[in-house]
């Protein structure tokens, strides 16, 4: 955990997750199902808030890689959450690149989300839940920082590693994102309700 008051309290299920990871690495299939149940809701919530559609497909592809690479993982439960987030993020970015190439080759006008905002409006057939649409109104980096902090509940240094940005930048992005959400939601603070709906562990 980071210092200076920025670390979040570890989720209550981190002990169970750490045990499940160790047992799954020894080939225990039941333990793998446990770690999947503990991590998948937050991972899927993160993806739903950062991609236009197909979050479930991206998560499935990420889990195939997680299962394949699990014996090589080294770290605790918090590290495991960050590791899975990095894998999911890479698969999401790959999907954006593939879809961009596909639509360009088909001659359809489409712009991949390479700017500061998530380009949901440019995606054909995009279907978003109300919560994901809310995050889509944030600058992409702010949305991602908030989701990693409050849905996957990573600490600042872990978010920095996943996003490949300095911790100080991540801190600013997360604070701006929370303020922006508060403004979008109105006077009642519904930020945590939105986070839970997207998959934050209860």
URPE-V525808 format. One record per residue. N is the residue number from 0. RES is the residue in one letter. PHI is phi in whole degrees, 0 to 359 (none if undefined). PSI is psi in whole degrees, -180 to 180 (NA if undefined). BURIAL is b if it has 16 or more other ideal C-beta (glycine too) atoms within 10 Angstrom, else e. Layout:
BEGIN
n={N & N}
res={RES & RES}
phi={PHI & PHI}
psi={PSI & PSI}
burial={BURIAL & BURIAL}
END
This chain:
BEGIN
n={0 & 1 & 2 & 3 & 4 & 5 & 6 & 7 & 8 & 9 & 10 & 11 & 12 & 13 & 14 & 15 & 16 & 17 & 18 & 19 & 20 & 21 & 22 & 23 & 24 & 25 & 26 & 27 & 28 & 29 & 30 & 31 & 32 & 33 & 34 & 35 & 36 & 37 & 38 & 39 & 40 & 41 & 42 & 43 & 44 & 45 & 46 & 47 & 48 & 49 & 50 & 51 & 52 & 53 & 54 & 55 & 56 & 57 & 58 & 59 & 60 & 61 & 62 & 63 & 64 & 65 & 66 & 67 & 68 & 69 & 70 & 71 & 72 & 73 & 74 & 75 & 76 & 77 & 78 & 79 & 80 & 81 & 82 & 83 & 84 & 85 & 86 & 87 & 88 & 89 & 90 & 91 & 92 & 93 & 94 & 95 & 96 & 97 & 98 & 99 & 100 & 101 & 102 & 103 & 104 & 105 & 106 & 107 & 108 & 109 & 110 & 111 & 112 & 113 & 114 & 115 & 116 & 117 & 118 & 119 & 120 & 121 & 122 & 123 & 124 & 125 & 126 & 127 & 128 & 129 & 130 & 131 & 132 & 133 & 134 & 135 & 136 & 137 & 138 & 139 & 140 & 141 & 142 & 143 & 144 & 145 & 146 & 147 & 148 & 149 & 150 & 151 & 152 & 153 & 154 & 155 & 156 & 157 & 158 & 159 & 160 & 161 & 162 & 163 & 164 & 165 & 166 & 167 & 168 & 169 & 170 & 171 & 172 & 173 & 174 & 175 & 176 & 177 & 178 & 179 & 180 & 181 & 182 & 183 & 184 & 185 & 186 & 187 & 188 & 189 & 190 & 191 & 192 & 193 & 194 & 195 & 196 & 197 & 198 & 199 & 200 & 201}
res={X & X & X & X & X & X & X & X & X & X & X & X & X & X & X & X & X & X & X & X & X & X & X & X & X & X & X & X & X & X & X & X & X & X & X & X & X & X & X & X & X & X & X & X & X & X & X & X & X & X & X & X & X & X & X & X & X & X & X & X & X & X & X & X & X & X & X & X & X & X & X & X & X & X & X & X & X & X & X & X & X & X & X & X & X & X & X & X & X & X & X & X & X & X & X & X & X & X & X & X & X & X & X & X & X & X & X & X & X & X & X & X & X & X & X & X & X & X & X & X & X & X & X & X & X & X & X & X & X & X & X & X & X & X & X & X & X & X & X & X & X & X & X & X & X & X & X & X & X & X & X & X & X & X & X & X & X & X & X & X & X & X & X & X & X & X & X & X & X & X & X & X & X & X & X & X & X & X & X & X & X & X & X & X & X & X & X & X & X & X & X & X & X & X & X & X & X & X & X & X & X & X}
phi={none & 283 & 252 & 78 & 83 & 263 & 284 & 268 & 295 & 296 & 303 & 297 & 270 & 296 & 297 & 297 & 295 & 300 & 295 & 296 & 299 & 299 & 290 & 294 & 294 & 271 & 96 & 280 & 292 & 297 & 294 & 297 & 296 & 296 & 294 & 298 & 297 & 282 & 258 & 303 & 303 & 292 & 296 & 293 & 298 & 300 & 292 & 298 & 273 & 236 & 237 & 286 & 197 & 79 & 301 & 296 & 294 & 295 & 298 & 297 & 295 & 297 & 293 & 297 & 291 & 302 & 297 & 291 & 265 & 307 & 301 & 270 & 292 & 228 & 154 & 266 & 298 & 297 & 297 & 295 & 299 & 295 & 298 & 294 & 295 & 298 & 294 & 298 & 297 & 296 & 293 & 296 & 295 & 297 & 296 & 300 & 296 & 294 & 294 & 299 & 294 & 297 & 287 & 294 & 292 & 276 & 78 & 267 & 289 & 204 & 245 & 293 & 282 & 255 & 273 & 284 & 249 & 288 & 273 & 297 & 292 & 269 & 268 & 293 & 67 & 295 & 233 & 235 & 289 & 300 & 291 & 296 & 297 & 297 & 293 & 294 & 276 & 269 & 306 & 305 & 295 & 294 & 300 & 294 & 298 & 295 & 296 & 294 & 284 & 252 & 258 & 280 & 59 & 275 & 279 & 301 & 293 & 292 & 299 & 300 & 292 & 296 & 276 & 59 & 227 & 298 & 302 & 297 & 291 & 300 & 300 & 294 & 299 & 295 & 294 & 297 & 298 & 295 & 297 & 295 & 298 & 300 & 292 & 292 & 279 & 96 & 294 & 277 & 281 & 255 & 304 & 288 & 296 & 298 & 299 & 296 & 298 & 283 & 132 & 298 & 302 & 276}
psi={150 & 173 & 179 & 19 & 7 & -10 & 142 & 154 & 136 & 143 & 149 & -24 & 8 & -35 & -47 & -38 & -43 & -42 & -44 & -40 & -48 & -42 & -38 & -35 & -22 & 6 & 10 & 108 & -36 & -38 & -36 & -39 & -36 & -49 & -33 & -47 & -32 & -31 & -34 & -43 & -46 & -39 & -43 & -38 & -41 & -46 & -39 & -30 & -7 & -8 & 161 & -43 & 167 & 21 & -38 & -41 & -41 & -42 & -41 & -43 & -39 & -42 & -31 & -42 & -40 & -46 & -40 & -39 & -4 & -41 & -22 & -10 & 139 & 122 & -180 & -171 & -43 & -41 & -35 & -42 & -44 & -40 & -45 & -35 & -41 & -41 & -46 & -40 & -42 & -40 & -37 & -44 & -38 & -38 & -42 & -44 & -44 & -42 & -37 & -45 & -40 & -45 & -33 & -43 & -27 & -3 & 16 & 139 & 118 & 137 & 118 & 156 & 80 & -6 & -164 & -22 & 154 & 126 & 57 & -36 & -18 & -3 & 128 & 132 & 26 & 132 & 122 & 143 & 166 & -39 & -45 & -37 & -35 & -47 & -28 & -18 & -7 & 155 & 141 & -45 & -38 & -45 & -44 & -42 & -43 & -44 & -43 & -37 & -44 & -14 & -55 & -16 & 46 & 153 & 174 & -43 & -36 & -41 & -41 & -40 & -42 & -45 & -12 & 47 & 156 & 149 & -39 & -37 & -42 & -41 & -45 & -43 & -44 & -42 & -43 & -41 & -43 & -42 & -41 & -41 & -43 & -39 & -40 & -35 & -18 & -166 & -29 & 132 & 98 & 13 & -46 & -31 & -42 & -44 & -42 & -40 & -36 & -14 & 10 & 133 & 137 & NA}
burial={e & e & e & e & e & e & e & e & e & b & b & e & b & b & e & b & b & b & e & b & b & e & b & b & b & e & e & e & e & e & b & b & e & b & b & b & e & b & b & b & b & b & b & b & b & b & b & b & b & b & b & b & b & e & b & e & e & b & b & e & b & b & b & e & e & b & e & e & e & b & e & e & e & e & e & e & b & b & b & b & b & b & b & b & b & b & b & b & b & e & b & b & e & e & b & b & e & e & b & e & e & e & b & e & e & e & e & e & e & e & e & b & b & e & e & e & e & b & b & b & e & e & b & e & e & e & e & b & e & e & b & b & e & b & b & b & e & b & b & b & b & b & b & b & b & b & b & b & b & b & b & b & b & b & b & b & b & b & b & b & b & b & b & e & b & e & b & e & e & b & b & e & b & b & e & b & b & b & e & b & b & e & e & e & e & e & e & e & e & b & b & e & e & b & b & b & b & b & b & b & b & e}
END
